[in-house]
Amino acid sequence: MSDEVKNLLASGYAPTLMGPKPFSFDDVLLAVDPAPDAETERFVAEIYRDRGRVAVV
């Protein structure tokens, strides 16, 4: 979780979330909070390796 989000939560900020089914703010953060740079680079590299394997087959 980024420092900015941590600061908002520590200050008492609680957004109102609405959708077709109940979910939590933590669930949303899991989808939008980026991974560490090294993990992101490994993930992107694996996607490109996989695309290369598919193109060759």
Order of alpha helices (4+ residues) and beta strands (2+ residues): alpha-alpha-alpha
